[in-house]
Amino acid sequence: MSNFQKNIFDHLQNKANINPDDVYKVADSVKNADFTDEKVVRRLVKQLAYIANKPVSKQKEDKIVEAIIKQNIPLDMNTLGKYFKG
C-alpha cells in the first residue's frame, strides 16, 4: 500500500470512523456490478451510508440512484458533495 493510500485510510478511520476493511469489502462487491440495475445501485448506496454511519433520506437515495443509473454523475467533488448534503 502506498503512503497516499495509507493516508486516505488513516483519514477515513480517524475522521469518519470508517473501517478500511469495510471499504475493501464494498469495493470488492462492486467490481462486476451492473450500475444500470436499480436494486444493485440502491444496495450500494445503503451499504455506503451504513459504513459511513450517515443517514440517507429516501428522497436523497432516489436522487443518487437515479444519477448513477442514468450515468449523470458529476465528476467534480463540489457537485458530487451536493448529492450527500442537505
PEPE-V100483 format. One record per residue. N is the residue number from 1. RES is the residue in one small letter. PSI is psi in degrees with one decimal (NA if undefined). Layout:
N&RES&PSI  N&RES&PSI
//
This chain:
1&m&133.0  2&s&164.7  3&n&-37.2  4&f&-48.6  5&q&-42.2  6&k&-42.1  7&n&-40.4  8&i&-47.2  9&f&-34.7  10&d&-42.6  11&h&-46.2  12&l&-42.9  13&q&-45.2  14&n&-42.3  15&k&-37.7  16&a&-3.4  17&n&42.3  18&i&126.7  19&n&124.5  20&p&-33.1  21&d&-36.8  22&d&-37.8  23&v&-44.1  24&y&-41.3  25&k&-44.7  26&v&-44.6  27&a&-41.8  28&d&-35.7  29&s&-18.4  30&v&5.6  31&k&-43.6  32&n&25.9  33&a&148.3  34&d&101.4  35&f&8.7  36&t&-4.7  37&d&114.9  38&e&-40.6  39&k&-41.5  40&v&-46.7  41&v&-42.7  42&r&-42.1  43&r&-40.8  44&l&-45.4  45&v&-43.0  46&k&-40.3  47&q&-46.0  48&l&-40.4  49&a&-39.7  50&y&-48.6  51&i&-25.9  52&a&-7.1  53&n&42.9  54&k&118.7  55&p&140.4  56&v&119.3  57&s&159.7  58&k&-41.5  59&q&-45.4  60&k&-41.0  61&e&-45.3  62&d&-42.0  63&k&-43.8  64&i&-47.2  65&v&-45.9  66&e&-43.6  67&a&-41.0  68&i&-47.2  69&i&-41.2  70&k&4.3  71&q&40.0  72&n&51.8  73&i&125.3  74&p&145.2  75&l&-18.3  76&d&147.3  77&m&-33.1  78&n&-45.9  79&t&-42.6  80&l&-39.8  81&g&-29.7  82&k&-26.9  83&y&-30.8  84&f&-1.7  85&k&160.2  86&g&NA
//
